């Protein structure tokens, strides 16, 4: 049987799709004023904050609990889903080339999309640590 934590976490990740798409659209709106690179950086920071805040609200109010290892798994699942969605949606739906998608991973060009991925992967575990979920205290 799949633990409640994993089912709820998948639902939360699905909800991330909406702000992710809105965030992508917002780049196009303020890029003419800031330049594309700064717009990318701003949107990456904002989306990272949204992911962390949503994870905090989810864990604080959902009533799900788990071990530190389970929260690490949730983060890794979210990471894999996010990268898969980005490549699938970006290439097959929006029509970006593979080179365009991979460009956001180039930190040497000032691209900080990796920040979003790091926050996505670590938020479940980190928020769990912050909240000190009672059932997890013994395993930390």
N, CA, C and O atoms as a GROMACS GRO file, in nm:
protein
  560
    1UNK      N    1   0.084  -0.119   0.000
    1UNK     CA    2   0.000   0.000   0.000
    1UNK      C    3   0.089   0.125   0.000
    1UNK      O    4   0.190   0.131   0.069
    2UNK      N    5   0.049   0.224  -0.078
    2UNK     CA    6   0.125   0.348  -0.089
    2UNK      C    7   0.091   0.438   0.031
    2UNK      O    8  -0.027   0.465   0.056
    3UNK      N    9   0.193   0.483   0.105
    3UNK     CA   10   0.166   0.570   0.219
    3UNK      C   11   0.094   0.699   0.177
    3UNK      O   12   0.114   0.751   0.068
    4UNK      N   13   0.010   0.749   0.266
    4UNK     CA   14  -0.067   0.872   0.244
    4UNK      C   15   0.026   0.987   0.205
    4UNK      O   16  -0.010   1.071   0.123
    5UNK      N   17   0.144   0.991   0.264
    5UNK     CA   18   0.240   1.097   0.235
    5UNK      C   19   0.269   1.105   0.085
    5UNK      O   20   0.271   1.214   0.028
    6UNK      N   21   0.292   0.991   0.021
    6UNK     CA   22   0.327   0.991  -0.121
    6UNK      C   23   0.210   1.034  -0.208
    6UNK      O   24   0.228   1.106  -0.306
    7UNK      N   25   0.090   0.989  -0.174
    7UNK     CA   26  -0.027   1.028  -0.252
    7UNK      C   27  -0.054   1.177  -0.241
    7UNK      O   28  -0.078   1.244  -0.342
    8UNK      N   29  -0.050   1.230  -0.120
    8UNK     CA   30  -0.071   1.373  -0.100
    8UNK      C   31   0.040   1.453  -0.168
    8UNK      O   32   0.013   1.557  -0.229
    9UNK      N   33   0.162   1.406  -0.157
    9UNK     CA   34   0.275   1.477  -0.218
    9UNK      C   35   0.262   1.484  -0.369
    9UNK      O   36   0.296   1.586  -0.430
   10UNK      N   37   0.214   1.377  -0.429
   10UNK     CA   38   0.193   1.380  -0.574
   10UNK      C   39   0.087   1.484  -0.610
   10UNK      O   40   0.103   1.558  -0.707
   11UNK      N   41  -0.019   1.490  -0.531
   11UNK     CA   42  -0.122   1.591  -0.554
   11UNK      C   43  -0.068   1.732  -0.542
   11UNK      O   44  -0.105   1.820  -0.621
   12UNK      N   45   0.018   1.755  -0.445
   12UNK     CA   46   0.079   1.887  -0.428
   12UNK      C   47   0.166   1.919  -0.548
   12UNK      O   48   0.164   2.031  -0.598
   13UNK      N   49   0.244   1.821  -0.594
   13UNK     CA   50   0.329   1.846  -0.711
   13UNK      C   51   0.244   1.882  -0.833
   13UNK      O   52   0.280   1.971  -0.909
   14UNK      N   53   0.132   1.814  -0.851
   14UNK     CA   54   0.043   1.846  -0.965
   14UNK      C   55  -0.003   1.991  -0.955
   14UNK      O   56  -0.014   2.061  -1.056
   15UNK      N   57  -0.031   2.035  -0.833
   15UNK     CA   58  -0.073   2.175  -0.815
   15UNK      C   59   0.040   2.272  -0.849
   15UNK      O   60   0.012   2.387  -0.885
   16UNK      N   61   0.165   2.230  -0.838
   16UNK     CA   62   0.278   2.316  -0.875
   16UNK      C   63   0.276   2.353  -1.023
   16UNK      O   64   0.335   2.453  -1.063
   17UNK      N   65   0.209   2.274  -1.104
   17UNK     CA   66   0.206   2.299  -1.249
   17UNK      C   67   0.145   2.435  -1.279
   17UNK      O   68   0.192   2.506  -1.369
   18UNK      N   69   0.041   2.472  -1.206
   18UNK     CA   70  -0.026   2.600  -1.234
   18UNK      C   71   0.067   2.719  -1.211
   18UNK      O   72   0.085   2.800  -1.302
   19UNK      N   73   0.128   2.732  -1.091
   19UNK     CA   74   0.220   2.846  -1.076
   19UNK      C   75   0.342   2.835  -1.166
   19UNK      O   76   0.400   2.937  -1.203
   20UNK      N   77   0.382   2.714  -1.203
   20UNK     CA   78   0.497   2.698  -1.292
   20UNK      C   79   0.465   2.759  -1.430
   20UNK      O   80   0.548   2.831  -1.487
   21UNK      N   81   0.348   2.730  -1.480
   21UNK     CA   82   0.308   2.786  -1.610
   21UNK      C   83   0.291   2.937  -1.600
   21UNK      O   84   0.336   3.010  -1.689
   22UNK      N   85   0.226   2.983  -1.494
   22UNK     CA   86   0.210   3.128  -1.475
   22UNK      C   87   0.345   3.197  -1.461
   22UNK      O   88   0.364   3.307  -1.512
   23UNK      N   89   0.436   3.133  -1.393
   23UNK     CA   90   0.570   3.187  -1.376
   23UNK      C   91   0.641   3.198  -1.511
   23UNK      O   92   0.707   3.298  -1.540
   24UNK      N   93   0.626   3.095  -1.593
   24UNK     CA   94   0.686   3.100  -1.727
   24UNK      C   95   0.628   3.212  -1.812
   24UNK      O   96   0.701   3.278  -1.886
   25UNK      N   97   0.498   3.233  -1.801
   25UNK     CA   98   0.434   3.342  -1.875
   25UNK      C   99   0.482   3.477  -1.824
   25UNK      O  100   0.501   3.571  -1.902
   26UNK      N  101   0.503   3.487  -1.693
   26UNK     CA  102   0.544   3.615  -1.636
   26UNK      C  103   0.680   3.660  -1.688
   26UNK      O  104   0.706   3.780  -1.698
   27UNK      N  105   0.764   3.566  -1.722
   27UNK     CA  106   0.896   3.602  -1.780
   27UNK      C  107   0.875   3.686  -1.906
   27UNK      O  108   0.942   3.787  -1.927
   28UNK      N  109   0.781   3.642  -1.987
   28UNK     CA  110   0.754   3.713  -2.111
   28UNK      C  111   0.698   3.853  -2.085
   28UNK      O  112   0.719   3.945  -2.165
   29UNK      N  113   0.627   3.870  -1.974
   29UNK     CA  114   0.566   3.999  -1.943
   29UNK      C  115   0.667   4.103  -1.895
   29UNK      O  116   0.661   4.219  -1.935
   30UNK      N  117   0.760   4.062  -1.810
   30UNK     CA  118   0.853   4.163  -1.760
   30UNK      C  119   0.991   4.157  -1.823
   30UNK      O  120   1.076   4.241  -1.790
   31UNK      N  121   1.017   4.063  -1.911
   31UNK     CA  122   1.146   4.059  -1.980
   31UNK      C  123   1.174   4.186  -2.061
   31UNK      O  124   1.288   4.230  -2.066
   32UNK      N  125   1.072   4.246  -2.126
   32UNK     CA  126   1.102   4.370  -2.200
   32UNK      C  127   1.153   4.483  -2.111
   32UNK      O  128   1.221   4.574  -2.158
   33UNK      N  129   1.121   4.476  -1.982
   33UNK     CA  130   1.162   4.582  -1.889
   33UNK      C  131   1.292   4.549  -1.816
   33UNK      O  132   1.365   4.639  -1.776
   34UNK      N  133   1.320   4.421  -1.799
   34UNK     CA  134   1.437   4.381  -1.720
   34UNK      C  135   1.546   4.316  -1.803
   34UNK      O  136   1.661   4.308  -1.760
   35UNK      N  137   1.512   4.271  -1.920
   35UNK     CA  138   1.601   4.187  -2.000
   35UNK      C  139   1.568   4.041  -1.968
   35UNK      O  140   1.520   4.009  -1.860
   36UNK      N  141   1.595   3.953  -2.063
   36UNK     CA  142   1.555   3.813  -2.047
   36UNK      C  143   1.628   3.743  -1.933
   36UNK      O  144   1.566   3.667  -1.858
   37UNK      N  145   1.757   3.769  -1.918
   37UNK     CA  146   1.833   3.700  -1.814
   37UNK      C  147   1.783   3.737  -1.675
   37UNK      O  148   1.759   3.648  -1.592
   38UNK      N  149   1.766   3.865  -1.649
   38UNK     CA  150   1.717   3.907  -1.517
   38UNK      C  151   1.574   3.855  -1.494
   38UNK      O  152   1.540   3.816  -1.383
   39UNK      N  153   1.493   3.856  -1.597
   39UNK     CA  154   1.356   3.802  -1.585
   39UNK      C  155   1.361   3.654  -1.547
   39UNK      O  156   1.284   3.608  -1.463
   40UNK      N  157   1.451   3.581  -1.610
   40UNK     CA  158   1.470   3.439  -1.576
   40UNK      C  159   1.513   3.423  -1.431
   40UNK      O  160   1.461   3.337  -1.359
   41UNK      N  161   1.607   3.504  -1.388
   41UNK     CA  162   1.658   3.494  -1.251
   41UNK      C  163   1.550   3.530  -1.149
   41UNK      O  164   1.534   3.461  -1.048
   42UNK      N  165   1.476   3.636  -1.175
   42UNK     CA  166   1.368   3.677  -1.085
   42UNK      C  167   1.263   3.566  -1.077
   42UNK      O  168   1.217   3.531  -0.968
   43UNK      N  169   1.225   3.513  -1.191
   43UNK     CA  170   1.121   3.409  -1.191
   43UNK      C  171   1.169   3.282  -1.121
   43UNK      O  172   1.090   3.213  -1.057
   44UNK      N  173   1.296   3.250  -1.133
   44UNK     CA  174   1.351   3.132  -1.066
   44UNK      C  175   1.346   3.148  -0.914
   44UNK      O  176   1.310   3.055  -0.843
   45UNK      N  177   1.382   3.267  -0.866
   45UNK     CA  178   1.378   3.294  -0.722
   45UNK      C  179   1.233   3.293  -0.672
   45UNK      O  180   1.204   3.233  -0.569
   46UNK      N  181   1.144   3.359  -0.745
   46UNK     CA  182   1.003   3.362  -0.704
   46UNK      C  183   0.944   3.222  -0.702
   46UNK      O  184   0.876   3.185  -0.606
   47UNK      N  185   0.969   3.144  -0.805
   47UNK     CA  186   0.912   3.010  -0.810
   47UNK      C  187   0.971   2.921  -0.700
   47UNK      O  188   0.901   2.837  -0.644
   48UNK      N  189   1.098   2.939  -0.670
   48UNK     CA  190   1.158   2.864  -0.560
   48UNK      C  191   1.088   2.896  -0.428
   48UNK      O  192   1.060   2.807  -0.349
   49UNK      N  193   1.060   3.024  -0.406
   49UNK     CA  194   0.988   3.065  -0.285
   49UNK      C  195   0.847   3.007  -0.281
   49UNK      O  196   0.800   2.966  -0.176
   50UNK      N  197   0.781   3.004  -0.396
   50UNK     CA  198   0.646   2.946  -0.404
   50UNK      C  199   0.649   2.798  -0.369
   50UNK      O  200   0.564   2.750  -0.294
   51UNK      N  201   0.746   2.726  -0.422
   51UNK     CA  202   0.758   2.582  -0.393
   51UNK      C  203   0.781   2.560  -0.244
   51UNK      O  204   0.716   2.475  -0.183
   52UNK      N  205   0.873   2.635  -0.187
   52UNK     CA  206   0.902   2.618  -0.044
   52UNK      C  207   0.780   2.652   0.041
   52UNK      O  208   0.745   2.578   0.133
   53UNK      N  209   0.714   2.765   0.010
   53UNK     CA  210   0.597   2.807   0.088
   53UNK      C  211   0.483   2.706   0.075
   53UNK      O  212   0.418   2.673   0.174
   54UNK      N  213   0.459   2.657  -0.045
   54UNK     CA  214   0.352   2.559  -0.066
   54UNK      C  215   0.384   2.429   0.008
   54UNK      O  216   0.294   2.365   0.064
   55UNK      N  217   0.510   2.390   0.008
   55UNK     CA  218   0.550   2.270   0.082
   55UNK      C  219   0.527   2.289   0.231
   55UNK      O  220   0.479   2.198   0.299
   56UNK      N  221   0.561   2.406   0.281
   56UNK     CA  222   0.540   2.436   0.422
   56UNK      C  223   0.392   2.428   0.458
   56UNK      O  224   0.355   2.364   0.556
   57UNK      N  225   0.308   2.494   0.379
   57UNK     CA  226   0.163   2.492   0.406
   57UNK      C  227   0.110   2.350   0.398
   57UNK      O  228   0.032   2.308   0.483
   58UNK      N  229   0.152   2.276   0.297
   58UNK     CA  230   0.108   2.137   0.280
   58UNK      C  231   0.143   2.054   0.402
   58UNK      O  232   0.055   1.987   0.458
   59UNK      N  233   0.267   2.057   0.445
   59UNK     CA  234   0.308   1.973   0.558
   59UNK      C  235   0.250   2.021   0.690
   59UNK      O  236   0.220   1.940   0.778
   60UNK      N  237   0.234   2.149   0.704
   60UNK     CA  238   0.181   2.203   0.829
   60UNK      C  239   0.032   2.170   0.846
   60UNK      O  240  -0.014   2.146   0.958
   61UNK      N  241  -0.043   2.168   0.736
   61UNK     CA  242  -0.188   2.157   0.747
   61UNK      C  243  -0.249   2.028   0.692
   61UNK      O  244  -0.370   2.007   0.705
   62UNK      N  245  -0.169   1.942   0.634
   62UNK     CA  246  -0.225   1.820   0.574
   62UNK      C  247  -0.242   1.706   0.673
   62UNK      O  248  -0.326   1.618   0.654
   63UNK      N  249  -0.163   1.708   0.778
   63UNK     CA  250  -0.170   1.599   0.874
   63UNK      C  251  -0.090   1.476   0.833
   63UNK      O  252  -0.095   1.374   0.903
   64UNK      N  253  -0.018   1.482   0.722
   64UNK     CA  254   0.064   1.368   0.683
   64UNK      C  255   0.195   1.371   0.760
   64UNK      O  256   0.243   1.478   0.800
   65UNK      N  257   0.251   1.256   0.781
   65UNK     CA  258   0.379   1.247   0.849
   65UNK      C  259   0.461   1.136   0.785
   65UNK      O  260   0.410   1.057   0.705
   66UNK      N  261   0.586   1.132   0.821
   66UNK     CA  262   0.674   1.030   0.767
   66UNK      C  263   0.812   1.044   0.826
   66UNK      O  264   0.838   1.132   0.908
   67UNK      N  265   0.899   0.958   0.783
   67UNK     CA  266   1.037   0.961   0.829
   67UNK      C  267   1.118   1.058   0.743
   67UNK      O  268   1.072   1.100   0.636
   68UNK      N  269   1.235   1.092   0.790
   68UNK     CA  270   1.323   1.178   0.710
   68UNK      C  271   1.349   1.117   0.573
   68UNK      O  272   1.349   1.187   0.472
   69UNK      N  273   1.372   0.987   0.570
   69UNK     CA  274   1.399   0.920   0.443
   69UNK      C  275   1.279   0.929   0.349
   69UNK      O  276   1.297   0.947   0.228
   70UNK      N  277   1.158   0.918   0.402
   70UNK     CA  278   1.040   0.931   0.316
   70UNK      C  279   1.030   1.072   0.257
   70UNK      O  280   0.992   1.088   0.142
   71UNK      N  281   1.066   1.172   0.337
   71UNK     CA  282   1.062   1.309   0.284
   71UNK      C  283   1.173   1.332   0.182
   71UNK      O  284   1.156   1.411   0.089
   72UNK      N  285   1.285   1.266   0.198
   72UNK     CA  286   1.390   1.272   0.095
   72UNK      C  287   1.338   1.209  -0.033
   72UNK      O  288   1.360   1.263  -0.142
   73UNK      N  289   1.269   1.095  -0.023
   73UNK     CA  290   1.210   1.031  -0.141
   73UNK      C  291   1.109   1.122  -0.209
   73UNK      O  292   1.106   1.132  -0.331
   74UNK      N  293   1.026   1.189  -0.130
   74UNK     CA  294   0.928   1.282  -0.188
   74UNK      C  295   1.000   1.389  -0.269
   74UNK      O  296   0.960   1.418  -0.381
   75UNK      N  297   1.105   1.447  -0.213
   75UNK     CA  298   1.181   1.548  -0.285
   75UNK      C  299   1.240   1.496  -0.414
   75UNK      O  300   1.240   1.564  -0.517
   76UNK      N  301   1.292   1.374  -0.409
   76UNK     CA  302   1.350   1.314  -0.530
   76UNK      C  303   1.243   1.282  -0.634
   76UNK      O  304   1.266   1.295  -0.754
   77UNK      N  305   1.126   1.241  -0.587
   77UNK     CA  306   1.014   1.217  -0.679
   77UNK      C  307   0.972   1.348  -0.743
   77UNK      O  308   0.952   1.355  -0.865
   78UNK      N  309   0.959   1.453  -0.662
   78UNK     CA  310   0.924   1.585  -0.716
   78UNK      C  311   1.028   1.632  -0.818
   78UNK      O  312   0.993   1.688  -0.921
   79UNK      N  313   1.154   1.609  -0.788
   79UNK     CA  314   1.261   1.648  -0.880
   79UNK      C  315   1.246   1.577  -1.014
   79UNK      O  316   1.253   1.639  -1.120
   80UNK      N  317   1.227   1.447  -1.007
   80UNK     CA  318   1.212   1.370  -1.131
   80UNK      C  319   1.088   1.412  -1.210
   80UNK      O  320   1.094   1.426  -1.332
   81UNK      N  321   0.977   1.433  -1.140
   81UNK     CA  322   0.855   1.478  -1.208
   81UNK      C  323   0.874   1.615  -1.271
   81UNK      O  324   0.828   1.640  -1.382
   82UNK      N  325   0.942   1.704  -1.200
   82UNK     CA  326   0.964   1.840  -1.250
   82UNK      C  327   1.050   1.839  -1.376
   82UNK      O  328   1.016   1.904  -1.475
   83UNK      N  329   1.159   1.767  -1.372
   83UNK     CA  330   1.247   1.761  -1.490
   83UNK      C  331   1.174   1.695  -1.607
   83UNK      O  332   1.184   1.742  -1.720
   84UNK      N  333   1.103   1.588  -1.580
   84UNK     CA  334   1.028   1.520  -1.687
   84UNK      C  335   0.924   1.613  -1.746
   84UNK      O  336   0.910   1.622  -1.868
   85UNK      N  337   0.851   1.683  -1.660
   85UNK     CA  338   0.749   1.776  -1.709
   85UNK      C  339   0.813   1.887  -1.790
   85UNK      O  340   0.764   1.922  -1.897
   86UNK      N  341   0.922   1.942  -1.740
   86UNK     CA  342   0.988   2.051  -1.810
   86UNK      C  343   1.030   2.011  -1.950
   86UNK      O  344   1.007   2.084  -2.046
   87UNK      N  345   1.091   1.894  -1.962
   87UNK     CA  346   1.136   1.850  -2.093
   87UNK      C  347   1.019   1.812  -2.183
   87UNK      O  348   1.018   1.847  -2.301
   88UNK      N  349   0.921   1.741  -2.129
   88UNK     CA  350   0.804   1.701  -2.210
   88UNK      C  351   0.724   1.823  -2.252
   88UNK      O  352   0.700   1.844  -2.371
   89UNK      N  353   0.682   1.905  -2.155
   89UNK     CA  354   0.598   2.022  -2.183
   89UNK      C  355   0.675   2.122  -2.270
   89UNK      O  356   0.622   2.173  -2.368
   90UNK      N  357   0.800   2.149  -2.231
   90UNK     CA  358   0.880   2.246  -2.305
   90UNK      C  359   0.903   2.207  -2.449
   90UNK      O  360   0.893   2.290  -2.539
   91UNK      N  361   0.934   2.082  -2.472
   91UNK     CA  362   0.967   2.039  -2.608
   91UNK      C  363   0.843   2.005  -2.690
   91UNK      O  364   0.827   2.054  -2.802
   92UNK      N  365   0.756   1.921  -2.637
   92UNK     CA  366   0.645   1.869  -2.717
   92UNK      C  367   0.521   1.957  -2.717
   92UNK      O  368   0.442   1.951  -2.812
   93UNK      N  369   0.502   2.038  -2.616
   93UNK     CA  370   0.383   2.125  -2.611
   93UNK      C  371   0.417   2.267  -2.657
   93UNK      O  372   0.352   2.322  -2.745
   94UNK      N  373   0.521   2.326  -2.596
   94UNK     CA  374   0.559   2.463  -2.632
   94UNK      C  375   0.641   2.466  -2.760
   94UNK      O  376   0.636   2.563  -2.835
   95UNK      N  377   0.717   2.360  -2.784
   95UNK     CA  378   0.796   2.352  -2.906
   95UNK      C  379   0.938   2.402  -2.895
   95UNK      O  380   1.003   2.428  -2.996
   96UNK      N  381   0.989   2.415  -2.772
   96UNK     CA  382   1.128   2.455  -2.753
   96UNK      C  383   1.220   2.345  -2.803
   96UNK      O  384   1.189   2.226  -2.795
   97UNK      N  385   1.335   2.387  -2.854
   97UNK     CA  386   1.436   2.288  -2.892
   97UNK      C  387   1.500   2.233  -2.765
   97UNK      O  388   1.490   2.293  -2.658
   98UNK      N  389   1.566   2.118  -2.779
   98UNK     CA  390   1.636   2.060  -2.665
   98UNK      C  391   1.745   2.156  -2.617
   98UNK      O  392   1.770   2.166  -2.496
   99UNK      N  393   1.811   2.224  -2.711
   99UNK     CA  394   1.916   2.318  -2.673
   99UNK      C  395   1.858   2.434  -2.590
   99UNK      O  396   1.921   2.478  -2.493
  100UNK      N  397   1.741   2.482  -2.627
  100UNK     CA  398   1.676   2.592  -2.552
  100UNK      C  399   1.642   2.547  -2.410
  100UNK      O  400   1.663   2.622  -2.315
  101UNK      N  401   1.592   2.426  -2.396
  101UNK     CA  402   1.557   2.375  -2.264
  101UNK      C  403   1.683   2.359  -2.179
  101UNK      O  404   1.685   2.399  -2.062
  102UNK      N  405   1.787   2.300  -2.236
  102UNK     CA  406   1.912   2.279  -2.162
  102UNK      C  407   1.983   2.410  -2.128
  102UNK      O  408   2.062   2.415  -2.033
  103UNK      N  409   1.956   2.514  -2.204
  103UNK     CA  410   2.020   2.643  -2.181
  103UNK      C  411   1.991   2.694  -2.039
  103UNK      O  412   2.078   2.757  -1.978
  104UNK      N  413   1.872   2.669  -1.987
  104UNK     CA  414   1.837   2.716  -1.852
  104UNK      C  415   1.920   2.648  -1.743
  104UNK      O  416   1.918   2.692  -1.628
  105UNK      N  417   1.993   2.544  -1.777
  105UNK     CA  418   2.079   2.474  -1.681
  105UNK      C  419   2.221   2.529  -1.680
  105UNK      O  420   2.304   2.485  -1.600
  106UNK      N  421   2.251   2.623  -1.767
  106UNK     CA  422   2.387   2.674  -1.782
  106UNK      C  423   2.414   2.786  -1.681
  106UNK      O  424   2.387   2.903  -1.708
  107UNK      N  425   2.466   2.749  -1.565
  107UNK     CA  426   2.492   2.848  -1.460
  107UNK      C  427   2.602   2.946  -1.501
  107UNK      O  428   2.609   3.057  -1.447
  108UNK      N  429   2.687   2.907  -1.595
  108UNK     CA  430   2.794   2.995  -1.640
  108UNK      C  431   2.742   3.110  -1.726
  108UNK      O  432   2.812   3.208  -1.750
  109UNK      N  433   2.618   3.098  -1.770
  109UNK     CA  434   2.552   3.204  -1.845
  109UNK      C  435   2.456   3.283  -1.756
  109UNK      O  436   2.379   3.367  -1.805
  110UNK      N  437   2.460   3.256  -1.625
  110UNK     CA  438   2.374   3.327  -1.532
  110UNK      C  439   2.237   3.264  -1.514
  110UNK      O  440   2.149   3.322  -1.449
  111UNK      N  441   2.218   3.147  -1.572
  111UNK     CA  442   2.089   3.078  -1.563
  111UNK      C  443   2.083   3.006  -1.429
  111UNK      O  444   2.174   2.929  -1.396
  112UNK      N  445   1.979   3.029  -1.352
  112UNK     CA  446   1.973   2.970  -1.217
  112UNK      C  447   1.854   2.877  -1.199
  112UNK      O  448   1.803   2.861  -1.088
  113UNK      N  449   1.810   2.815  -1.306
  113UNK     CA  450   1.701   2.718  -1.297
  113UNK      C  451   1.736   2.605  -1.200
  113UNK      O  452   1.647   2.547  -1.138
  114UNK      N  453   1.862   2.575  -1.186
  114UNK     CA  454   1.903   2.471  -1.091
  114UNK      C  455   1.859   2.503  -0.949
  114UNK      O  456   1.835   2.412  -0.870
  115UNK      N  457   1.847   2.632  -0.916
  115UNK     CA  458   1.796   2.671  -0.784
  115UNK      C  459   1.656   2.615  -0.762
  115UNK      O  460   1.625   2.564  -0.655
  116UNK      N  461   1.573   2.625  -0.863
  116UNK     CA  462   1.435   2.572  -0.854
  116UNK      C  463   1.440   2.422  -0.830
  116UNK      O  464   1.364   2.370  -0.748
  117UNK      N  465   1.527   2.354  -0.900
  117UNK     CA  466   1.536   2.208  -0.884
  117UNK      C  467   1.589   2.170  -0.747
  117UNK      O  468   1.543   2.073  -0.687
  118UNK      N  469   1.685   2.245  -0.696
  118UNK     CA  470   1.739   2.218  -0.562
  118UNK      C  471   1.631   2.240  -0.456
  118UNK      O  472   1.616   2.158  -0.365
  119UNK      N  473   1.557   2.349  -0.468
  119UNK     CA  474   1.450   2.378  -0.373
  119UNK      C  475   1.341   2.271  -0.383
  119UNK      O  476   1.288   2.226  -0.282
  120UNK      N  477   1.307   2.232  -0.503
  120UNK     CA  478   1.206   2.127  -0.524
  120UNK      C  479   1.249   1.998  -0.456
  120UNK      O  480   1.168   1.932  -0.390
  121UNK      N  481   1.374   1.961  -0.472
  121UNK     CA  482   1.424   1.834  -0.417
  121UNK      C  483   1.439   1.836  -0.266
  121UNK      O  484   1.422   1.734  -0.200
  122UNK      N  485   1.472   1.952  -0.210
  122UNK     CA  486   1.503   1.957  -0.067
  122UNK      C  487   1.389   2.009   0.021
  122UNK      O  488   1.391   1.987   0.142
  123UNK      N  489   1.292   2.076  -0.036
  123UNK     CA  490   1.184   2.136   0.045
  123UNK      C  491   1.110   2.037   0.134
  123UNK      O  492   1.089   2.068   0.252
  124UNK      N  493   1.069   1.921   0.085
  124UNK     CA  494   0.995   1.830   0.175
  124UNK      C  495   1.077   1.792   0.299
  124UNK      O  496   1.025   1.795   0.410
  125UNK      N  497   1.202   1.757   0.279
  125UNK     CA  498   1.286   1.719   0.393
  125UNK      C  499   1.312   1.838   0.485
  125UNK      O  500   1.300   1.826   0.607
  126UNK      N  501   1.346   1.953   0.425
  126UNK     CA  502   1.380   2.071   0.504
  126UNK      C  503   1.259   2.121   0.584
  126UNK      O  504   1.272   2.153   0.702
  127UNK      N  505   1.144   2.129   0.520
  127UNK     CA  506   1.023   2.174   0.591
  127UNK      C  507   0.988   2.076   0.702
  127UNK      O  508   0.948   2.117   0.811
  128UNK      N  509   1.003   1.947   0.676
  128UNK     CA  510   0.979   1.848   0.781
  128UNK      C  511   1.071   1.874   0.899
  128UNK      O  512   1.028   1.866   1.014
  129UNK      N  513   1.197   1.904   0.872
  129UNK     CA  514   1.293   1.934   0.979
  129UNK      C  515   1.252   2.061   1.055
  129UNK      O  516   1.263   2.066   1.178
  130UNK      N  517   1.206   2.161   0.984
  130UNK     CA  518   1.163   2.286   1.047
  130UNK      C  519   1.042   2.264   1.137
  130UNK      O  520   1.035   2.316   1.248
  131UNK      N  521   0.947   2.185   1.087
  131UNK     CA  522   0.823   2.163   1.162
  131UNK      C  523   0.839   2.057   1.271
  131UNK      O  524   0.754   2.047   1.360
  132UNK      N  525   0.946   1.978   1.265
  132UNK     CA  526   0.968   1.870   1.361
  132UNK      C  527   0.845   1.782   1.374
  132UNK      O  528   0.787   1.769   1.482
  133UNK      N  529   0.806   1.723   1.264
  133UNK     CA  530   0.690   1.634   1.264
  133UNK      C  531   0.711   1.529   1.372
  133UNK      O  532   0.812   1.458   1.370
  134UNK      N  533   0.617   1.517   1.468
  134UNK     CA  534   0.638   1.432   1.586
  134UNK      C  535   0.676   1.286   1.556
  134UNK      O  536   0.758   1.230   1.628
  135UNK      N  537   0.621   1.225   1.453
  135UNK     CA  538   0.650   1.084   1.427
  135UNK      C  539   0.790   1.064   1.372
  135UNK      O  540   0.835   0.951   1.358
  136UNK      N  541   0.859   1.171   1.340
  136UNK     CA  542   0.990   1.160   1.277
  136UNK      C  543   1.105   1.192   1.373
  136UNK      O  544   1.221   1.174   1.337
  137UNK      N  545   1.077   1.237   1.489
  137UNK     CA  546   1.184   1.280   1.580
  137UNK      C  547   1.284   1.170   1.613
  137UNK      O  548   1.404   1.196   1.624
  138UNK      N  549   1.237   1.049   1.628
  138UNK     CA  550   1.326   0.940   1.664
  138UNK      C  551   1.422   0.899   1.555
  138UNK      O  552   1.525   0.838   1.585
  139UNK      N  553   1.392   0.929   1.429
  139UNK     CA  554   1.477   0.882   1.319
  139UNK      C  555   1.572   0.988   1.269
  139UNK      O  556   1.642   0.966   1.170
  140UNK      N  557   1.578   1.102   1.334
  140UNK     CA  558   1.664   1.209   1.283
  140UNK      C  559   1.797   1.209   1.348
  140UNK      O  560   1.881   1.293   1.316
   0.00000   0.00000   0.00000
